[in-house]
Amino acid sequence: MSASSKAIILKAIKYGETSLIIHAYTKEYGKLAFIVKGARKAKAKIQANIIQPLSIVELDFKHSTRKDLHFLNEVRVTHIFHSIPSDMAKTAMAMYLLEIVNKSIQSGMENEALFNFIHDFLIALDVHQAYKNWHYFFLLECSKYFGFYPNNNYSQEKCYFDPNLGIFSILEAFGYQVDDQLSLILSKLLFESLETIDSVEISKVQRQQLLKELERFYAIHVPNFGEIKSLEVYRQVFS
């Protein structure tokens, strides 16, 4: 059937000589994959440059619950970013976060609230100049929608974060726990909003360690999470 939805492009893969396969997170239908035939041709009906990762668009397409690949009929750009495309740090952050979203969302996982959060986050990132801790906020907030948000039960005794259970606990002899200094930082981050999260001071070394721990946290709770390809680039640019 014919369908239309606002969407965020998560990934674009070259297919054949001139085509693309794209993964998009749609507002009404969740994550879908599309084949865009001839998109890399000079006179393509749907140009490749408007269906690249980070693009916010309106899609018209043929939708079927029995098919893995859908066919696009038309694409309209609904938001144009101004600073993200020219700011290497912002681009690296956004691409890293979208890769994690793409790995975490199952196909057809419809969640309008999650879509709105990602949409509004990207637009806010585009217009703000201070965003040093925003990636931590994004990852923690998204974990709410994925069902494994940490319980901030941090205390003087329970000061080690257990990523398997998603809680702070006493030091255990067995099992993996995040060290006490990083656990304290994580607890502080959990208290903050997007507007205040940059007030949490984190050293360069701790930034890299914390990012690694949050990726581990996701890998524990998301089936077949795999390796984040953009992580090393992001570490070099931003941490």
KEKE-3310 file (N, C-alpha, C; in steps of 0.2 Angstrom, whole numbers, plus 5000, padded with zeros to 4 digits):
npx = (5004:5002:5011:5016:5028:5037:5055:5071:5087:5097:5107:5116:5119:5130:5123:5124:5128:5123:5113:5106:5104:5095:5094:5081:5074:5057:5043:5030:5031:5042:5059:5064:5070:5075:5076:5084:5083:5095:5099:5112:5114:5117:5105:5095:5079:5077:5089:5105:5111:5101:5097:5106:5115:5109:5100:5084:5068:5053:5045:5038:5031:5030:5023:5025:5021:5026:5038:5056:5063:5058:5051:5055:5045:5045:5055:5056:5065:5064:5070:5084:5101:5112:5125:5130:5134:5146:5154:5166:5167:5153:5147:5154:5149:5135:5135:5140:5131:5120:5123:5123:5110:5105:5109:5103:5089:5076:5070:5055:5052:5041:5040:5035:5038:5052:5057:5053:5062:5075:5074:5072:5084:5094:5091:5093:5107:5112:5110:5116:5131:5138:5141:5147:5145:5134:5132:5133:5121:5112:5114:5110:5097:5091:5092:5081:5070:5073:5072:5082:5086:5098:5096:5097:5103:5114:5125:5135:5139:5134:5142:5147:5145:5135:5134:5127:5116:5111:5112:5118:5130:5137:5155:5159:5166:5166:5161:5158:5161:5159:5172:5174:5176:5172:5159:5153:5153:5144:5133:5131:5128:5116:5107:5106:5099:5097:5100:5108:5118:5132:5138:5144:5160:5172:5187:5199:5204:5194:5183:5185:5185:5172:5164:5167:5162:5149:5146:5149:5138:5127:5130:5128:5115:5108:5103:5115:5123:5136:5151:5155:5158:5161:5166:5180:5184:5176:5181:5194:5191:5183:5184)
npy = (4994:5012:5024:5037:5046:5055:5055:5050:5048:5035:5026:5024:5013:5008:5001:4990:4997:5010:5012:5014:5007:5011:5014:5019:5029:5029:5040:5035:5021:5015:5008:5006:4998:5004:5002:5012:5015:5019:5031:5036:5041:5055:5062:5057:5053:5053:5060:5056:5064:5069:5059:5054:5049:5057:5065:5074:5070:5069:5054:5046:5031:5013:5002:4987:4974:4962:4962:4965:4975:4991:5002:5018:5032:5046:5059:5072:5085:5090:5097:5108:5106:5118:5120:5107:5100:5107:5107:5097:5091:5090:5083:5071:5067:5066:5056:5045:5043:5040:5029:5020:5021:5015:5002:4998:4999:4988:4982:4989:4993:5003:5019:5033:5043:5041:5044:5057:5062:5059:5067:5080:5082:5081:5093:5103:5101:5106:5120:5124:5129:5124:5108:5098:5087:5081:5069:5059:5061:5059:5045:5039:5044:5038:5024:5023:5022:5010:5001:4999:5008:5015:5012:5025:5023:5026:5027:5030:5018:5009:5011:5007:5004:4992:4985:4975:4973:4985:4994:5002:4996:4987:4984:4970:4953:4945:4946:4959:4977:4994:5006:5016:5030:5033:5028:5037:5049:5044:5043:5057:5062:5056:5063:5075:5087:5090:5104:5106:5097:5099:5104:5095:5090:5081:5072:5071:5058:5051:5053:5046:5033:5032:5033:5021:5012:5015:5010:4997:4994:4995:4985:4974:4974:4975:4964:4956:4967:4971:4979:4996:5006:5019:5024:5025:5036:5046:5046:5051:5064:5071:5067)
npz = (5000:4998:5006:5018:5027:5039:5041:5047:5040:5043:5038:5023:5009:4996:4981:4968:4952:4952:4962:4978:4995:5008:5026:5036:5049:5053:5057:5058:5055:5061:5060:5043:5028:5012:4994:4982:4967:4954:4961:4961:4949:4937:4933:4942:4948:4962:4971:4977:4986:4995:5003:5012:5027:5042:5036:5036:5032:5021:5017:5003:4999:4994:5005:5013:5025:5022:5016:5016:5010:5004:4991:4986:4982:4982:4989:5001:5007:5024:5033:5034:5039:5047:5054:5057:5045:5042:5053:5061:5073:5077:5067:5068:5081:5078:5068:5075:5085:5078:5072:5083:5086:5075:5076:5087:5086:5081:5066:5060:5072:5080:5087:5091:5101:5103:5090:5089:5100:5095:5083:5088:5096:5086:5079:5089:5092:5080:5082:5094:5102:5113:5118:5124:5132:5127:5120:5130:5136:5126:5124:5136:5138:5126:5130:5139:5130:5124:5135:5145:5154:5166:5184:5195:5208:5216:5230:5245:5248:5238:5225:5213:5196:5189:5174:5168:5176:5177:5188:5202:5214:5228:5230:5221:5222:5211:5193:5181:5185:5184:5187:5203:5201:5188:5189:5198:5190:5180:5188:5191:5179:5176:5183:5176:5164:5146:5145:5156:5157:5153:5163:5171:5175:5166:5164:5150:5148:5156:5148:5137:5143:5149:5138:5132:5142:5141:5128:5130:5139:5131:5122:5130:5132:5120:5107:5096:5094:5090:5083:5084:5071:5069:5080:5084:5076:5081:5094:5092:5086:5095:5109)
capx = (5000:5005:5012:5020:5030:5043:5060:5078:5091:5102:5113:5116:5124:5130:5120:5125:5132:5120:5108:5107:5100:5095:5090:5078:5069:5051:5039:5024:5032:5048:5065:5063:5075:5073:5080:5083:5086:5097:5100:5118:5115:5117:5099:5091:5073:5078:5096:5108:5113:5096:5095:5112:5114:5107:5095:5077:5065:5047:5046:5032:5034:5026:5024:5022:5024:5029:5045:5061:5065:5053:5052:5053:5042:5047:5058:5056:5069:5060:5074:5091:5105:5117:5131:5132:5138:5153:5157:5168:5165:5146:5146:5156:5145:5129:5136:5142:5125:5115:5126:5121:5103:5103:5111:5099:5082:5074:5066:5048:5050:5038:5040:5034:5042:5059:5058:5053:5068:5081:5073:5073:5091:5098:5090:5096:5114:5114:5110:5120:5138:5141:5138:5153:5143:5127:5132:5131:5114:5108:5114:5106:5090:5089:5091:5074:5066:5075:5070:5087:5089:5101:5093:5102:5103:5120:5126:5142:5140:5133:5146:5150:5139:5135:5131:5123:5110:5109:5111:5124:5130:5143:5160:5158:5172:5165:5157:5161:5158:5163:5176:5170:5176:5167:5152:5151:5152:5138:5127:5129:5125:5109:5103:5106:5095:5101:5102:5113:5123:5138:5141:5148:5167:5175:5193:5199:5204:5188:5178:5185:5183:5165:5161:5168:5158:5142:5145:5148:5132:5123:5131:5125:5107:5105:5106:5119:5125:5142:5156:5153:5163:5163:5168:5187:5184:5173:5186:5199:5189:5179:5186)
capy = (5000:5018:5026:5043:5047:5059:5050:5052:5043:5032:5023:5023:5009:5008:4994:4989:5002:5016:5012:5014:5004:5016:5013:5026:5028:5033:5042:5031:5014:5012:5007:5002:4998:5005:5002:5018:5013:5024:5037:5039:5044:5062:5064:5053:5056:5054:5061:5052:5068:5070:5053:5052:5049:5063:5069:5073:5070:5066:5049:5043:5024:5007:4998:4980:4970:4955:4963:4968:4981:4995:5006:5025:5035:5053:5061:5079:5087:5094:5102:5109:5108:5123:5120:5100:5098:5110:5106:5091:5088:5089:5078:5065:5065:5064:5050:5040:5042:5037:5022:5016:5020:5010:4995:4996:4998:4983:4984:4990:4996:5010:5023:5040:5047:5040:5047:5064:5064:5060:5073:5086:5082:5083:5100:5106:5100:5110:5127:5125:5129:5120:5102:5093:5080:5079:5062:5055:5062:5055:5038:5038:5045:5032:5018:5023:5019:5003:4997:4997:5014:5014:5014:5029:5021:5027:5029:5029:5011:5006:5016:5004:5003:4985:4986:4969:4974:4992:4997:5003:4991:4987:4980:4962:4949:4942:4950:4966:4983:5000:5008:5020:5036:5033:5027:5043:5053:5042:5045:5064:5063:5054:5069:5081:5088:5092:5111:5107:5091:5101:5107:5089:5090:5075:5073:5068:5051:5048:5054:5040:5027:5032:5031:5014:5009:5015:5006:4990:4994:4994:4979:4969:4974:4975:4958:4957:4974:4972:4984:5003:5007:5026:5025:5027:5042:5050:5047:5056:5071:5074:5066)
capz = (5000:4998:5013:5019:5034:5041:5043:5048:5037:5047:5034:5015:5006:4988:4979:4961:4949:4952:4967:4985:5000:5014:5032:5039:5055:5051:5063:5058:5054:5064:5055:5037:5023:5005:4989:4978:4960:4950:4965:4960:4942:4937:4933:4946:4951:4969:4971:4983:4992:5000:5007:5016:5035:5045:5032:5039:5025:5021:5012:5000:4997:4995:5011:5014:5031:5020:5012:5019:5006:5001:4986:4987:4976:4982:4995:5001:5013:5028:5038:5032:5044:5045:5056:5057:5039:5042:5060:5061:5079:5077:5062:5071:5086:5076:5065:5080:5089:5073:5071:5089:5085:5069:5079:5093:5084:5077:5060:5061:5079:5079:5093:5089:5106:5102:5084:5091:5104:5090:5078:5091:5098:5080:5077:5095:5091:5075:5083:5100:5102:5119:5118:5126:5136:5124:5118:5135:5138:5121:5125:5142:5136:5122:5134:5142:5125:5123:5140:5150:5157:5173:5190:5198:5216:5218:5237:5247:5249:5231:5221:5207:5192:5186:5167:5167:5180:5176:5194:5206:5219:5232:5226:5221:5220:5204:5189:5179:5187:5182:5193:5207:5199:5182:5192:5201:5185:5177:5192:5191:5172:5176:5186:5172:5158:5141:5146:5162:5157:5151:5170:5174:5173:5165:5160:5143:5149:5158:5143:5133:5147:5150:5131:5131:5146:5139:5123:5133:5142:5125:5119:5134:5132:5113:5104:5090:5094:5086:5084:5082:5066:5069:5087:5084:5073:5086:5099:5089:5085:5101:5116)
cpx = (5004:5005:5016:5022:5037:5048:5067:5082:5096:5108:5111:5121:5124:5127:5121:5129:5129:5115:5110:5102:5101:5091:5087:5073:5063:5047:5033:5026:5038:5054:5063:5069:5072:5078:5079:5087:5089:5099:5107:5119:5114:5110:5093:5085:5074:5086:5099:5110:5108:5094:5102:5111:5113:5101:5088:5073:5058:5047:5039:5035:5028:5028:5021:5025:5027:5036:5050:5064:5059:5055:5050:5050:5044:5050:5058:5060:5064:5064:5081:5096:5110:5124:5134:5136:5145:5157:5159:5166:5157:5144:5148:5152:5138:5129:5137:5135:5120:5117:5123:5113:5101:5104:5106:5091:5081:5070:5058:5046:5048:5038:5040:5038:5049:5061:5058:5060:5074:5080:5075:5081:5095:5098:5093:5104:5116:5114:5114:5127:5141:5137:5143:5151:5136:5127:5130:5123:5110:5108:5110:5099:5087:5088:5084:5070:5067:5074:5076:5090:5092:5096:5098:5101:5109:5120:5133:5144:5140:5136:5149:5145:5140:5131:5126:5116:5107:5108:5118:5124:5137:5149:5160:5165:5172:5161:5160:5157:5163:5166:5172:5170:5171:5160:5149:5149:5145:5132:5125:5126:5118:5104:5102:5101:5100:5104:5108:5119:5130:5142:5145:5155:5169:5182:5193:5200:5198:5183:5178:5183:5176:5161:5161:5164:5151:5141:5145:5141:5127:5124:5129:5118:5104:5108:5109:5121:5131:5147:5154:5159:5165:5166:5175:5188:5181:5178:5191:5197:5186:5182:5193)
cpy = (5006:5021:5033:5044:5051:5054:5053:5046:5041:5029:5023:5018:5008:5001:4994:4995:5009:5017:5013:5010:5009:5013:5019:5024:5032:5034:5037:5023:5011:5012:5003:5003:4999:5004:5008:5017:5019:5031:5040:5041:5052:5065:5060:5057:5058:5054:5059:5057:5070:5064:5050:5052:5056:5067:5068:5075:5067:5060:5047:5036:5019:5003:4992:4977:4964:4956:4967:4975:4984:4999:5013:5028:5042:5054:5069:5081:5092:5099:5102:5111:5113:5122:5112:5098:5101:5109:5099:5087:5086:5083:5071:5062:5062:5057:5044:5038:5038:5030:5017:5015:5015:5003:4993:4996:4992:4985:4984:4992:5003:5013:5030:5045:5047:5044:5055:5066:5064:5066:5079:5087:5084:5091:5105:5106:5105:5117:5129:5125:5125:5114:5096:5086:5078:5072:5057:5055:5058:5048:5035:5038:5039:5026:5017:5020:5012:4998:4995:5003:5013:5016:5018:5028:5022:5030:5028:5022:5007:5011:5013:5002:4996:4986:4980:4970:4981:4996:4998:4999:4991:4983:4973:4959:4946:4946:4956:4972:4989:5003:5014:5027:5037:5032:5033:5048:5051:5044:5052:5065:5061:5059:5075:5081:5090:5099:5111:5102:5093:5104:5101:5089:5083:5076:5070:5060:5048:5048:5048:5033:5027:5030:5024:5010:5009:5011:4998:4989:4992:4987:4973:4968:4974:4969:4960:4964:4975:4978:4991:5005:5015:5028:5028:5034:5047:5051:5052:5063:5074:5073:5070)
cpz = (5000:5005:5013:5026:5034:5043:5044:5045:5041:5044:5027:5013:4999:4986:4971:4959:4951:4958:4974:4989:5006:5020:5035:5045:5054:5057:5064:5058:5057:5058:5049:5032:5016:5000:4984:4972:4957:4954:4963:4953:4942:4937:4936:4948:4958:4970:4978:4988:4997:5004:5010:5023:5037:5042:5036:5033:5026:5015:5009:4997:4997:5001:5011:5020:5029:5017:5017:5016:5003:4996:4987:4981:4976:4989:4995:5008:5017:5033:5035:5038:5042:5047:5056:5051:5039:5048:5061:5067:5080:5072:5065:5076:5083:5072:5069:5083:5084:5072:5077:5088:5080:5072:5084:5091:5079:5071:5062:5068:5079:5086:5092:5094:5105:5095:5086:5095:5099:5086:5082:5094:5092:5079:5083:5094:5086:5077:5090:5099:5108:5119:5120:5129:5133:5122:5124:5137:5133:5122:5131:5141:5131:5125:5137:5137:5124:5129:5145:5153:5164:5178:5194:5206:5219:5226:5239:5247:5242:5226:5215:5203:5189:5179:5166:5170:5179:5183:5197:5212:5223:5228:5227:5219:5213:5200:5187:5182:5185:5188:5197:5204:5193:5184:5195:5196:5181:5181:5192:5184:5172:5179:5182:5166:5153:5142:5152:5161:5156:5158:5173:5171:5172:5161:5154:5144:5151:5153:5139:5136:5147:5143:5130:5135:5144:5132:5125:5136:5137:5123:5123:5133:5125:5109:5097:5089:5089:5087:5081:5077:5067:5076:5087:5081:5077:5091:5098:5089:5091:5108:5118)
residu = (MET:SER:ALA:SER:SER:LYS:ALA:ILE:ILE:LEU:LYS:ALA:ILE:LYS:TYR:GLY:GLU:THR:SER:LEU:ILE:ILE:HIS:ALA:TYR:THR:LYS:GLU:TYR:GLY:LYS:LEU:ALA:PHE:ILE:VAL:LYS:GLY:ALA:ARG:LYS:ALA:LYS:ALA:LYS:ILE:GLN:ALA:ASN:ILE:ILE:GLN:PRO:LEU:SER:ILE:VAL:GLU:LEU:ASP:PHE:LYS:HIS:SER:THR:ARG:LYS:ASP:LEU:HIS:PHE:LEU:ASN:GLU:VAL:ARG:VAL:THR:HIS:ILE:PHE:HIS:SER:ILE:PRO:SER:ASP:MET:ALA:LYS:THR:ALA:MET:ALA:MET:TYR:LEU:LEU:GLU:ILE:VAL:ASN:LYS:SER:ILE:GLN:SER:GLY:MET:GLU:ASN:GLU:ALA:LEU:PHE:ASN:PHE:ILE:HIS:ASP:PHE:LEU:ILE:ALA:LEU:ASP:VAL:HIS:GLN:ALA:TYR:LYS:ASN:TRP:HIS:TYR:PHE:PHE:LEU:LEU:GLU:CYS:SER:LYS:TYR:PHE:GLY:PHE:TYR:PRO:ASN:ASN:ASN:TYR:SER:GLN:GLU:LYS:CYS:TYR:PHE:ASP:PRO:ASN:LEU:GLY:ILE:PHE:SER:ILE:LEU:GLU:ALA:PHE:GLY:TYR:GLN:VAL:ASP:ASP:GLN:LEU:SER:LEU:ILE:LEU:SER:LYS:LEU:LEU:PHE:GLU:SER:LEU:GLU:THR:ILE:ASP:SER:VAL:GLU:ILE:SER:LYS:VAL:GLN:ARG:GLN:GLN:LEU:LEU:LYS:GLU:LEU:GLU:ARG:PHE:TYR:ALA:ILE:HIS:VAL:PRO:ASN:PHE:GLY:GLU:ILE:LYS:SER:LEU:GLU:VAL:TYR:ARG:GLN:VAL:PHE:SER)
# end
